[in-house]
Every structure is written in structure tokens, then in C-alpha cells.
Amino acid sequence: MQCKVYDSMLALSPDLKAARVLVVFSILVGIVGILISLVSGKCTNFIAEERGKVKASIVAGVLLMVSGVLCLITVSWTAVIIVNDFYNPLLLDAQRRELGASLYLGWAAGLLLVLGGGLLCSSCPPKENCSTSVIYNPVKMSKPSSGSDALLRHTAPTSRSPIPPKIYI
């Protein structure tokens, strides 16, 4: 309804000064997060190995979530002050502010940043091939004596012989 132009930074209330600083930090952290996410994309060649791309993607996700939290703190803090001032009986009607569209856009932007950062953080590193099987040498057996069971001598595992172990009882 009524817009007031602030001629000086000193004319702002302390909460609006802090809100401006937090929004600037949120924007800077968000830009860095977006740039890192572009570098870590699967279709780019900035990072050669897959594990490095995944790590960069997780870092980008964390930065985007930090940016979203900073945005949500700023917008929510401003909304609380507006609501408290609205119900303050000492203020005139002309001094009362109401929640505007920019606060709702700030909440939506903060939530989208947190959700997008969470999606980037959820990218799991590729699983390494853990199917390294140990191949054993065949079991060597001493000649059984009459009436006694055979004694088995086990050999240490090696990766040279592809023959599975044979066990005689």
C-alpha cells in the first residue's frame, strides 16, 4: 500500500541491516554452490574421475543447503518482526507493515534451495568392484594309514591357481 524509500543505510532498523547481510551471504554461497554443481555434472569434463565428481556434487549440495537455511532464517526473522509490530498497540496504523509477496517468495526459494541441496547430497559414490575372490590351492593330503582318517594339510591362499580346492574325507 505504501512504500517508503530509505535514503541511508543508517536509517534502517538493526534487524533489516542484519537481514540484508544474511541475504547477501546467502546469494554468494548459493552462487558458489551452483558453480560447483555445474563443474561436477556428469556431462562435463572438468573433473575426470567419477569419485571426484561425486565429492564435488556433495559439496555443492551442502553449500546450497546452507544458502537455503540462510535465506529461511532471514525471511522468517523478518516475518516475526512484522507480526510482532502489527500487534503492537503503541504503533500507529501507518507504521504497521504486513506480510508481502516477497516473504512468501523467500520461503519458497529457501525451501527449494534446501531440497535441491539435499538431492545433490544424496548422490552416492559408485560402488567399487568388491568381488575379489580368494582362490585356494588344492588341498594336499598325506596317505592315509590303515584304519585312521586322512590328515589334511592346508596351503595358504594364492591368486595364481584357478583350481577350486578338493577335499577328501
N, C-alpha and C positions, 0 to 999 in steps of 0.2 A: 504494500500500500504506500509506504513512504520510504524513500531511500535517502540515506544521509552519506555524504561524501566525507571521508576522513582526510583532512589536509595533512596530517602529520602522523608518523608512527608513534609519537609520544602521546597523541590524543586517544589512542586505543586503550582499552582496558587490558590488564595483565593476562587475562585468560585468552583474549583474541591474539595478543602478541605470541603467547606460547603455542596457540593453535596454528598460527602461520609458520612458526619454526618447525613444528611437527609435520605439517603438510609438506613443507619443502624437503625435509628429510625423507618423508615417505615417497615423494616423487623421485628423489635421487636414488634411493635404494631400489625402487621399482624399475627405473631405467637400467641400472646395473644388472638387476635380475633378468630383465628381458634380453639384454645384450648377451649375457652368459647363456641363456636358454637358446638363443639363436646360434651361438657358437657350438653348443652341444647337440644340435639337431642331427638326426640320423642321416639326413640327406646332405649334410655339409662335410667338408674335408678339413676343417680347421684342426680337429683332434683326430689323430689317426686310429688309435686303438679304442675298442668298444668300452672297455672298463673306464677309460678316461672320460669318455662321453657321458657315461652313467654318473660318474662322480660330479662332473660339471653340471649335469642336469639336476642332481640333488642339491648342489649349492645354489643353483638358480631358483629352485623351489623354495628353499629356506629364505632366500632374500625376498622373494615375492610374498611369502607369508609374513615376514617382518614388516614389509611395506603395507600389507593389508591391515595388520594389527595397529600400526601407527595411524593409519587412516581411520580405523574404527575408534581408536582412543580419542582422536581429535574431534570427530563428528559427535560421538556420544557425550564427551565433555561439554561441547558447545550446546548440545540439546538439553543437558541437565541444567545448565546455567539459564537457558532461555525459559525452561519450565519453571524454575525457581523464581526468576524475575517476573514471570507472568502472574504468579500468585502472590507476589509481594504487595501488600496493601500500601506501602509507602511510596510506590512509583505511580506516576501519572499514566493515563491511558496512552498518551503519545510516546512514552518511554518503553512501553511493553512491546516485546518482539514475539513473533510466532514462529513455529517450525515451518521452514520453507522447503522448496523442492530440492535445493542444493544439499540439505541434510539427508534427504532420502537417497539422492544420488550418491552421496558419500558413503552411506551404509551399504548400498548395493555394490559400489566399487570395492569397498573393503572386503565384503564377503566374497566377491568374485576373485580378488587377489589371493585371499586365503585358500579358496577352493582350487584355484589354478596352481598355486604353490604346492598344495597337497598332492595334486595329480602329478606334478613333476617329481616330487619326492618319492612317490610310490613306484617309480620305475626301478625295477630290481636289476641288479647286475646279472649278466649272463652266467649260467652255471658252467663251471669248468667240468671237463670230462673226468669224472671220478671213477671210471670203470677200469682202474688199473688192477688187474687180477694178478695174483701171485701164482706162478707156475712152479710146481714141485717136481723134483726129480723122482724117478721111480724108486719105490722102496726096495732096498736091498735086504735080502733075507738070508740068514745063515741056514745051513742044512739042519733040518730037524733031527734031533736024536731020537732014538727009538723010544716010543711011549711018552715023549714030552712035547709040549706045544712049541711051535716055532717062535723064535725071538725075533722081533722086528728091530731093525736099525734104521732110524730116520735120518735123512740128509737135510741139509739146510736148503731153503727155497732159493731158487735162482730164476732168472728170466730167460735162460738160454734154451731150455728144453721144453718143447710144446707138448710133451707126452704126459697125460694125466697119471697120477700115482696108481699103482696096482698094489692091492693089499691082499695077502694070502693068509688065510687062517687055517 
